[in-house]
Amino acid sequence: MHFRPLHDRVVVRRIEAEEKTSGGIIIPDTAKEKPQEGEVVAVGPGARAEDGTVTALDVQTGDRILFGKWSGTEVRIDGEDLLIMKESDILGVIEQPEALKKAA
């Protein structure tokens, strides 16, 4: 099954947080918070203005993003837990080091 979000909606796969702290302490599952970082799986065509024009989204499939703790709606598609959220719920895109090197 292929899922295509509508309007300015984005489908996100959570990226699991590390199980150890930087000091080497292992964090048990019960103490872990849900990660607020994810990878964009699919994007809608964009938001439609009152005059009918469509404004494209700033995020693309494959982008790593940060989002708010309570953002999005949790869904299960093809046995995978995903989030569907509006682009406005996304706080920012995490730039990859490779992309920064290519830009220089």
For each residue, the residues with C-beta under 8 A, 3 or more apart:
1: 77 78
2:
3: 11 42 77
4: 42 44
5: 9 10 11 42 43 44 84
6: 9 44 45
7: 44 45 46 47 48
8: 44 46 47 57 86 87 88
9: 5 6 43 44 84 85 86 87
10: 5 40 42 43 44 57 59 84 85 86 87 90
11: 3 5 40 41 42 43 77 82 83 84
12: 38 39 40 41 65 67 72 82 83 84 85
13: 38 39 41 80 82 83
14: 34 35 37 38 81 83
15: 35 37 38 39 64
16: 35
17: 32 33 35 37
18: 21 27
19: 26 27 32
20: 24 25 26 27
21: 18 24 25 27
22:
23:
24: 20 21
25: 20 21
26: 19 20
27: 18 19 20 21 31 32
28: 31 32
29: 32
30:
31: 27 28
32: 17 19 27 28 29
33: 17 69
34: 14 69
35: 14 15 16 17 38
36: 66 67 68 69
37: 14 15 17 64 65 66 67 94
38: 12 13 14 15 35 64 65 67 83
39: 12 13 15 62 63 64 65
40: 10 11 12 43 59 60 61 62 63 64 65
41: 11 12 13 61 82
42: 3 4 5 10 11 61
43: 5 9 10 11 40 57 59 60 61
44: 4 5 6 7 8 9 10 57
45: 6 7 54 56
46: 7 8 54 55 56 57
47: 7 8 54 55 57 87
48: 7 52 53 54 55
49: 52 53 54 55
50:
51:
52: 48 49
53: 48 49
54: 45 46 47 48 49
55: 46 47 48 49
56: 45 46
57: 8 10 43 44 46 47 60 87
58: 87 93
59: 10 40 43 63 65 87 90 93
60: 40 43 57 63
61: 40 41 42 43
62: 39 40
63: 39 40 59 60 93 94
64: 15 37 38 39 40 93 94 96
65: 12 37 38 39 40 59 90 91 92 93 94
66: 36 37 90 91 92 94
67: 12 36 37 38 71 72 83 85 89 90 91
68: 36 71 89 91
69: 33 34 36
70:
71: 67 68 83 85 89 90
72: 12 67 83 84 85 89
73: 83 84 85
74: 81 82 83
75: 81 82 83 84
76: 79 80 81 82
77: 1 3 11 80 82
78: 1
79: 76
80: 13 76 77
81: 14 74 75 76
82: 11 12 13 41 74 75 76 77
83: 11 12 13 14 38 67 71 72 73 74 75
84: 5 9 10 11 12 72 73 75
85: 9 10 12 67 71 72 73 89 90
86: 8 9 10 89
87: 8 9 10 47 57 58 59 90
88: 8
89: 67 68 71 72 85 86
90: 10 59 65 66 67 71 85 87 93
91: 65 66 67 68
92: 65 66
93: 58 59 63 64 65 90
94: 37 63 64 65 66
95: 99 100
96: 64 99 100
97: 100 101
98: 101 102
99: 95 96 102 103
100: 95 96 97 103 104
101: 97 98 104
102: 98 99
103: 99 100
104: 100 101
